[in-house]
Amino acid sequence: MPISIRQSAALCAALSFCALLAVPANFPGLGADARITLAIFTLATCAWIATPIDDTYVALSAGLALAATGVISSDTLFGTLGDSTVWLLICAFVLAAAVARTGLAGRAAVFLVSGARTVRQLVHLTTAALVVTAFAIPATSGRAALALPVFLALAKALAERTRLVVMLALLFPTVILLSAVATLIGAGAHLITVSVLWEATGEQIGFTQWLLLGLPLALASSHLGAETVLLTTTDRADRRQPVRISAADIQEQNEDSALTVTGPLSSVEVRCLLLLFTVVTLWCAEPLHGVTPAVVALIGAVVAASPVLGTVRLGDALRTVPWSLLLFMAATMAMGGALSTSGAASWLVGGLTSSGDTRVPPWLFLSVVVAVSTAAHLVLQSRSARSSVLVPLVVAAAAGAGVNPVTAALASTAAAGFCHTLPASAKPVTLFSDVPGVTTYTPRDLLRLSAVLAPVTAALVLFFALAVWPLLGVPVL
């Protein structure tokens, strides 16, 4: 495969920086472990940005290099696979497979969407339904796959109204991406952020605290994003015409015709619904009972796959787990820990912050963090990779700027949820950009939406970081 000019330039820049790091005199005061970490971190970042090499392969290679050079121990590298956040995600995928087998998702779509009588009602009811899926389905790509049959049903019912179909095609990935911040399991990037904060500051964010901080932002950004999609893709005449989506339309597009979306719940659906409700309730009540979310998820997964009470076989459920994502998370957790413990992150951001009277105001610091994190998807397409690169640096910079590292890390992670500019910017955007038999959006539609939505969502995240989260127990300073 020929190497492009961009790839060659990135590789040359990375190798030149690594060569400078190899000479201690060039960076007095920077320890050997920090120099090695920075070199590996630079090479990995350039590989993520400018090469077609699989992100997980790059992360595993970087983790291996850190262990081989002694920056981290082998126990630290392999121990990340046993981290509670990794187990939380594995078990959440097992629960998601159990829910998908029952047809509850189709019933929920009928319950919400079939009640719409206007275009605006359809948009916001669909948005509400997609936000709810953040509690049941981990990772944005899984939620996009679950929502695709619902979109196809809506597209078929509105086939003669092409502009509305394009609007819905934009709506689904937009809400899925913006609402992921609602829960800790909404994206792998959230688990990486929690791990980096724990390693760097000792601050531990649980499922309940993340829910308290993230759900209001998810609701606000999702409905604001939905309204933006509606206004940028339709005109007043489109919005005035009534809509009517029936249960039969959604049933016809159901992948498994044996699963009905109307009528009384079956015993399997009742069991699955009770199990999901119990697991989410226990997650939210962690401060009361003290059982960690990972243990609660493991209990739920065991029940969901049990021979008597379960709705899915364990082997089938485990085949839905994105093992590549989990390996990527484990390796990048090790990288984030190395950046913090070696002093590399503190050195890297040392020139950006200073003490005394020249210290930047907190609002300006957070504005820069949010702006950079919002635009980062143009360079790093993987959401988890963005958090792996940005969060350790943001946490170190926040300490030097006198800003609460938790606030800065959460703001960065939430802002990085915006990745709508290009079809390849995120998997849900890619999935809905090319649906066989359906006219969806073009790159120009995405650019028009992003021009409005990017500053709007960035401003909203900044508002929450400065005005809302302090009221919820996370101060700015």
C-alpha positions as CSV (number, residue, x, y, z in Angstrom):
1,M,0.0,0.0,0.0
2,P,1.6,3.3,-1.1
3,I,2.3,5.9,1.7
4,S,0.6,9.3,1.2
5,I,2.3,12.6,1.7
6,R,0.2,13.1,5.0
7,Q,1.3,9.8,6.3
8,S,5.0,10.4,5.4
9,A,4.9,13.9,7.1
10,A,3.3,12.5,10.3
11,L,5.8,9.7,10.4
12,C,8.8,12.0,9.9
13,A,7.5,14.4,12.5
14,A,7.0,11.6,15.0
15,L,10.5,10.1,14.4
16,S,12.1,13.5,14.7
17,F,10.5,14.2,18.0
18,C,11.5,10.7,19.3
19,A,15.1,11.4,18.2
20,L,15.1,14.6,20.2
21,L,13.7,12.8,23.2
22,A,16.4,10.2,23.1
23,V,19.0,12.9,24.0
24,P,18.6,13.8,27.7
25,A,20.3,17.2,27.2
26,N,17.5,18.3,24.9
27,F,15.0,18.1,27.7
28,P,16.7,18.6,31.1
29,G,14.5,17.6,34.0
30,L,12.6,15.0,32.0
31,G,13.1,11.5,33.4
32,A,14.0,8.5,31.3
33,D,10.6,6.9,31.8
34,A,8.8,10.1,30.8
35,R,10.9,10.4,27.6
36,I,10.1,6.8,26.6
37,T,6.4,7.3,27.4
38,L,6.3,10.4,25.3
39,A,8.0,8.8,22.4
40,I,5.6,5.8,22.4
41,F,2.6,8.0,22.9
42,T,3.7,10.2,20.0
43,L,4.2,7.3,17.6
44,A,0.9,5.7,18.6
45,T,-1.0,9.0,18.1
46,C,0.5,9.5,14.7
47,A,-0.3,5.9,13.8
48,W,-4.0,6.5,14.8
49,I,-4.1,9.8,12.8
50,A,-2.2,9.1,9.6
51,T,-2.1,5.3,9.0
52,P,-4.7,2.7,8.1
53,I,-3.4,0.3,10.8
54,D,-6.1,-1.0,13.1
55,D,-6.5,1.2,16.2
56,T,-6.4,-1.8,18.5
57,Y,-3.2,-3.1,17.0
58,V,-1.6,0.3,17.5
59,A,-2.8,0.4,21.2
60,L,-1.6,-3.1,22.0
61,S,1.8,-2.4,20.4
62,A,2.2,0.8,22.4
63,G,1.2,-1.1,25.6
64,L,3.7,-3.8,24.8
65,A,6.5,-1.3,24.2
66,L,5.8,0.4,27.5
67,A,6.0,-2.9,29.3
68,A,9.1,-4.1,27.4
69,T,11.0,-0.8,28.3
70,G,10.0,-1.1,32.0
71,V,7.9,2.0,32.1
72,I,5.0,-0.1,33.4
73,S,5.1,-3.7,34.7
74,S,3.6,-6.6,32.8
75,D,1.1,-7.0,35.7
76,T,-0.1,-3.5,35.1
77,L,-0.5,-4.1,31.4
78,F,-2.4,-7.4,31.7
79,G,-4.2,-6.3,34.8
80,T,-6.2,-3.7,32.8
81,L,-8.1,-6.6,31.2
82,G,-9.3,-7.5,34.6
83,D,-10.4,-3.9,35.5
84,S,-13.9,-3.6,36.7
85,T,-14.8,-1.2,33.9
86,V,-13.9,-3.8,31.3
87,W,-16.1,-6.4,33.1
88,L,-18.9,-3.9,33.3
89,L,-18.9,-3.5,29.6
90,I,-18.7,-7.2,28.9
91,C,-21.7,-7.9,31.1
92,A,-23.6,-4.9,29.7
93,F,-23.2,-6.4,26.2
94,V,-24.6,-9.8,27.5
95,L,-27.6,-7.9,28.9
96,A,-28.0,-6.0,25.6
97,A,-28.1,-9.3,23.7
98,A,-30.8,-10.6,26.0
99,V,-32.9,-7.5,25.4
100,A,-32.4,-7.7,21.6
101,R,-33.6,-11.3,21.6
102,T,-37.0,-10.4,23.2
103,G,-38.2,-7.7,20.8
104,L,-38.6,-5.2,23.6
105,A,-36.9,-2.5,21.4
106,G,-39.6,-2.8,18.8
107,R,-42.3,-2.5,21.3
108,A,-40.7,0.6,22.8
109,A,-40.5,2.1,19.3
110,V,-44.2,1.4,18.7
111,F,-45.2,2.8,22.0
112,L,-43.4,6.1,21.4
113,V,-43.3,6.7,17.7
114,S,-46.8,5.6,16.8
115,G,-48.2,8.4,19.0
116,A,-46.7,11.1,16.8
117,R,-49.1,13.3,14.8
118,T,-46.8,16.0,13.7
119,V,-43.2,16.0,12.4
120,R,-41.9,17.8,15.5
121,Q,-43.6,15.2,17.7
122,L,-42.1,12.4,15.7
123,V,-38.6,13.9,16.0
124,H,-38.7,14.5,19.8
125,L,-40.5,11.1,20.6
126,T,-37.8,9.4,18.5
127,T,-35.2,11.3,20.4
128,A,-36.6,10.3,23.8
129,A,-36.7,6.6,22.7
130,L,-33.0,6.8,21.6
131,V,-31.9,8.4,24.8
132,V,-33.5,5.5,26.8
133,T,-31.5,3.0,24.8
134,A,-28.3,4.4,26.4
135,F,-29.4,2.6,29.6
136,A,-29.8,-0.8,27.9
137,I,-27.2,-1.0,25.1
138,P,-23.6,-0.2,25.6
139,A,-21.5,1.6,22.9
140,T,-23.0,3.8,20.2
141,S,-22.4,1.3,17.4
142,G,-24.6,-1.2,19.2
143,R,-27.4,1.3,19.7
144,A,-27.2,2.3,16.0
145,A,-27.5,-1.3,14.9
146,L,-30.5,-1.8,17.2
147,A,-32.2,1.4,15.9
148,L,-31.7,0.7,12.2
149,P,-34.8,-1.5,11.8
150,V,-36.9,1.3,13.4
151,F,-35.5,3.8,11.0
152,L,-36.2,1.6,8.0
153,A,-39.9,1.3,9.1
154,L,-40.2,5.0,9.4
155,A,-38.4,5.6,6.1
156,K,-40.9,3.1,4.4
157,A,-43.9,4.9,5.9
158,L,-42.6,8.3,4.8
159,A,-41.1,7.1,1.5
160,E,-42.9,9.8,-0.5
161,R,-41.5,12.6,1.7
162,T,-37.8,12.4,0.9
163,R,-36.8,15.4,2.9
164,L,-38.2,13.9,6.1
165,V,-36.4,10.6,5.4
166,V,-33.1,12.4,5.1
167,M,-33.9,14.3,8.3
168,L,-34.6,11.1,10.2
169,A,-31.4,9.5,8.8
170,L,-29.5,12.4,10.3
171,L,-31.5,12.4,13.5
172,F,-30.7,8.8,14.5
173,P,-26.9,9.0,14.6
174,T,-27.0,12.6,16.0
175,V,-29.0,11.6,19.0
176,I,-27.2,8.3,19.5
177,L,-23.9,10.1,19.7
178,L,-25.0,13.1,21.8
179,S,-27.0,10.9,24.3
180,A,-24.2,8.5,25.0
181,V,-22.9,10.8,27.8
182,A,-26.1,9.9,29.8
183,T,-24.5,6.8,31.3
184,L,-21.1,5.4,32.2
185,I,-21.6,2.5,29.7
186,G,-22.7,4.8,26.9
187,A,-19.2,4.7,25.3
188,G,-15.9,3.1,25.9
189,A,-14.4,6.6,26.1
190,H,-16.3,7.1,29.4
191,L,-14.6,4.1,31.0
192,I,-11.2,5.3,29.8
193,T,-11.9,8.7,31.4
194,V,-12.9,7.2,34.7
195,S,-9.7,5.1,34.7
196,V,-7.4,8.0,33.9
197,L,-9.0,10.1,36.6
198,W,-8.6,7.3,39.2
199,E,-4.9,6.8,38.2
200,A,-4.0,10.5,38.1
201,T,-6.1,12.0,41.0
202,G,-7.6,9.2,43.0
203,E,-11.1,10.5,42.2
204,Q,-13.5,7.7,41.4
205,I,-16.7,8.4,39.4
206,G,-19.3,5.7,39.8
207,F,-22.4,4.9,37.7
208,T,-24.7,7.0,39.9
209,Q,-22.5,10.2,39.8
210,W,-22.0,9.9,36.1
211,L,-25.7,9.5,35.6
212,L,-26.4,12.6,37.8
213,L,-23.9,14.7,35.7
214,G,-24.5,13.2,32.3
215,L,-28.2,12.5,32.0
216,P,-29.3,16.2,32.1
217,L,-26.6,17.1,29.5
218,A,-27.7,14.1,27.3
219,L,-31.3,15.2,27.4
220,A,-30.5,18.8,26.7
221,S,-28.0,18.2,23.9
222,S,-30.1,15.4,22.3
223,H,-33.3,17.4,22.0
224,L,-31.3,20.5,21.0
225,G,-29.6,18.5,18.4
226,A,-32.9,17.0,17.2
227,E,-34.3,20.5,16.8
228,T,-31.2,21.6,14.9
229,V,-31.5,18.6,12.6
230,L,-35.2,19.4,12.0
231,L,-34.6,23.0,11.2
232,T,-31.5,22.5,9.0
233,T,-33.0,19.7,6.8
234,T,-36.7,20.6,6.4
235,D,-38.7,23.7,5.5
236,R,-41.9,25.0,7.1
237,A,-44.1,23.2,4.5
238,D,-42.4,19.8,5.4
239,R,-43.1,20.4,9.1
240,R,-46.7,21.4,8.6
241,Q,-47.8,18.1,7.0
242,P,-49.1,15.5,9.5
243,V,-47.5,12.1,10.0
244,R,-48.9,8.8,11.0
245,I,-46.8,5.7,11.7
246,S,-48.6,2.5,12.6
247,A,-47.5,-0.6,14.5
248,A,-47.8,-2.6,11.3
249,D,-45.2,-0.4,9.6
250,I,-42.7,-1.2,12.3
251,Q,-43.7,-4.9,12.6
252,E,-43.1,-5.4,8.8
253,Q,-39.5,-4.2,9.2
254,N,-38.8,-6.4,12.2
255,E,-35.9,-8.7,11.5
256,D,-37.6,-11.6,13.3
257,S,-41.3,-11.8,12.2
258,A,-42.0,-14.1,15.1
259,L,-41.4,-11.2,17.5
260,T,-44.5,-9.1,17.8
261,V,-44.5,-5.4,18.7
262,T,-48.1,-5.2,19.8
263,G,-50.4,-7.0,22.2
264,P,-49.6,-8.3,25.7
265,L,-46.0,-8.9,26.8
266,S,-44.9,-12.5,26.6
267,S,-43.4,-14.2,29.7
268,V,-39.9,-13.9,28.2
269,E,-40.4,-10.2,27.7
270,V,-41.7,-9.6,31.2
271,R,-38.7,-11.5,32.7
272,C,-36.2,-9.5,30.6
273,L,-37.9,-6.2,31.4
274,L,-37.9,-6.9,35.1
275,L,-34.2,-7.9,34.9
276,L,-33.2,-4.8,33.0
277,F,-35.2,-2.6,35.4
278,T,-33.6,-4.3,38.4
279,V,-30.1,-3.9,37.1
280,V,-30.5,-0.2,36.2
281,T,-32.1,0.5,39.6
282,L,-29.2,-1.2,41.4
283,W,-26.7,0.7,39.4
284,C,-28.4,4.0,40.4
285,A,-28.7,2.9,44.0
286,E,-25.0,2.0,44.4
287,P,-24.5,4.5,47.3
288,L,-27.2,2.7,49.3
289,H,-26.1,-0.9,48.9
290,G,-22.4,-0.5,48.1
291,V,-22.3,-3.2,45.4
292,T,-20.2,-2.0,42.5
293,P,-21.8,-1.6,39.0
294,A,-19.5,-4.3,37.6
295,V,-20.8,-6.9,40.1
296,V,-24.4,-5.8,39.5
297,A,-23.8,-6.2,35.8
298,L,-22.3,-9.7,36.3
299,I,-25.2,-10.8,38.3
300,G,-27.6,-9.5,35.6
301,A,-25.6,-11.2,32.9
302,V,-25.6,-14.6,34.7
303,V,-29.4,-14.4,35.2
304,A,-29.9,-13.2,31.6
305,A,-28.0,-16.3,30.3
306,S,-29.3,-18.8,32.9
307,P,-31.1,-21.9,31.6
308,V,-34.3,-21.2,33.4
309,L,-34.7,-17.5,33.7
310,G,-32.5,-16.3,30.8
311,T,-33.5,-15.2,27.3
312,V,-30.2,-15.8,25.5
313,R,-27.4,-18.4,25.5
314,L,-24.2,-17.3,27.1
315,G,-22.2,-18.3,24.0
316,D,-24.5,-16.4,21.7
317,A,-24.3,-13.3,24.0
318,L,-20.6,-13.4,24.2
319,R,-20.3,-13.4,20.4
320,T,-21.9,-9.9,20.5
321,V,-19.1,-8.5,22.7
322,P,-16.7,-6.3,20.8
323,W,-13.5,-7.9,22.0
324,S,-11.4,-5.6,19.9
325,L,-12.8,-2.6,21.7
326,L,-12.1,-4.1,25.1
327,L,-8.5,-4.9,24.1
328,F,-8.2,-1.3,22.9
329,M,-9.6,0.1,26.1
330,A,-7.3,-2.1,28.2
331,A,-4.2,-1.0,26.3
332,T,-5.1,2.7,26.3
333,M,-5.8,2.5,30.0
334,A,-2.2,1.3,30.5
335,M,-1.0,4.2,28.2
336,G,-3.0,6.7,30.2
337,G,-1.6,5.4,33.4
338,A,1.9,5.6,32.1
339,L,1.5,9.2,31.0
340,S,0.3,10.2,34.4
341,T,2.8,8.2,36.6
342,S,5.9,8.8,34.6
343,G,5.4,12.6,34.7
344,A,5.1,12.8,30.9
345,A,1.6,14.4,30.9
346,S,2.6,17.0,33.4
347,W,5.7,17.9,31.4
348,L,3.8,18.0,28.1
349,V,1.3,20.5,29.3
350,G,3.7,22.4,31.5
351,G,4.2,25.1,28.9
352,L,0.5,25.6,28.5
353,T,-0.2,26.6,32.1
354,S,1.7,28.7,34.7
355,S,1.3,29.9,38.2
356,G,0.8,33.2,39.8
357,D,-1.0,36.2,38.2
358,T,-0.6,34.8,34.7
359,R,-2.8,31.8,35.3
360,V,-5.7,31.7,32.8
361,P,-9.2,32.1,34.0
362,P,-11.1,28.8,34.5
363,W,-13.7,29.7,31.9
364,L,-11.1,30.3,29.3
365,F,-9.2,27.1,30.1
366,L,-12.4,25.0,29.9
367,S,-13.4,26.9,26.6
368,V,-10.1,25.7,25.1
369,V,-10.6,22.2,26.3
370,V,-14.1,22.0,24.9
371,A,-13.1,23.5,21.6
372,V,-10.2,21.2,21.1
373,S,-12.2,18.1,22.1
374,T,-15.1,19.1,19.8
375,A,-12.7,19.4,16.8
376,A,-10.6,16.4,17.7
377,H,-12.8,14.0,15.7
378,L,-11.4,15.6,12.5
379,V,-8.0,14.1,13.4
380,L,-8.8,11.1,15.5
381,Q,-11.9,9.2,14.3
382,S,-12.0,6.7,17.2
383,R,-13.9,8.2,20.2
384,S,-11.9,6.0,22.6
385,A,-8.6,7.1,21.0
386,R,-9.6,10.7,21.5
387,S,-10.1,10.2,25.2
388,S,-6.9,8.2,25.5
389,V,-5.0,11.1,24.0
390,L,-6.8,14.1,25.4
391,V,-7.9,13.1,28.9
392,P,-4.5,12.5,30.4
393,L,-3.3,15.8,29.0
394,V,-6.4,17.7,30.1
395,V,-6.1,16.3,33.7
396,A,-2.5,17.3,34.0
397,A,-3.2,20.7,32.5
398,A,-6.2,21.3,34.8
399,A,-3.9,20.7,37.9
400,G,-1.6,23.4,36.6
401,A,-4.4,25.8,35.8
402,G,-6.1,25.4,39.1
403,V,-9.2,23.8,37.6
404,N,-10.9,20.8,39.0
405,P,-9.5,17.8,37.0
406,V,-12.9,16.0,37.2
407,T,-14.7,18.9,35.6
408,A,-12.1,19.3,32.9
409,A,-12.0,15.6,32.1
410,L,-15.8,15.3,31.9
411,A,-16.1,18.4,29.7
412,S,-13.5,17.0,27.3
413,T,-15.2,13.6,27.1
414,A,-18.7,15.1,26.7
415,A,-17.4,17.5,24.0
416,A,-15.7,14.7,22.2
417,G,-19.1,13.1,21.7
418,F,-19.6,15.5,18.8
419,C,-18.4,13.7,15.7
420,H,-20.8,14.5,12.9
421,T,-18.8,16.4,10.3
422,L,-17.8,13.5,8.0
423,P,-19.4,10.2,7.2
424,A,-16.3,8.4,8.5
425,S,-16.2,10.4,11.8
426,A,-18.2,7.8,13.8
427,K,-19.7,4.4,13.2
428,P,-23.3,5.4,13.6
429,V,-22.8,8.3,11.1
430,T,-21.3,5.8,8.6
431,L,-24.1,3.2,9.2
432,F,-26.9,5.6,8.4
433,S,-25.2,7.3,5.5
434,D,-25.5,4.3,3.3
435,V,-28.7,2.3,3.9
436,P,-29.7,0.1,0.9
437,G,-32.9,1.1,-0.7
438,V,-33.2,4.4,1.2
439,T,-32.1,7.9,0.3
440,T,-30.2,9.3,3.2
441,Y,-27.9,12.3,3.7
442,T,-24.9,13.4,1.7
443,P,-21.5,14.8,3.0
444,R,-22.9,18.3,2.3
445,D,-25.9,17.7,4.6
446,L,-23.5,16.7,7.3
447,L,-21.3,19.8,6.8
448,R,-24.4,22.0,7.0
449,L,-25.6,20.4,10.2
450,S,-22.1,20.5,11.8
451,A,-21.7,24.2,11.1
452,V,-24.6,24.8,13.4
453,L,-24.5,21.9,15.8
454,A,-20.8,22.0,16.7
455,P,-20.8,25.5,18.3
456,V,-24.2,24.8,19.9
457,T,-23.1,21.6,21.6
458,A,-19.8,23.0,22.6
459,A,-21.5,26.0,24.2
460,L,-23.9,23.7,26.0
461,V,-21.1,21.5,27.4
462,L,-19.3,24.7,28.6
463,F,-22.5,25.9,30.2
464,F,-22.9,22.7,32.1
465,A,-19.3,22.7,33.2
466,L,-19.4,26.2,34.6
467,A,-23.0,26.5,35.8
468,V,-24.8,23.2,36.2
469,W,-22.2,20.7,37.4
470,P,-21.1,22.9,40.3
471,L,-24.7,22.7,41.6
472,L,-24.5,18.9,41.3
473,G,-21.3,18.6,43.4
474,V,-18.5,19.0,40.9
475,P,-17.0,22.5,41.3
476,V,-15.0,24.3,38.7
477,L,-12.0,24.9,41.0
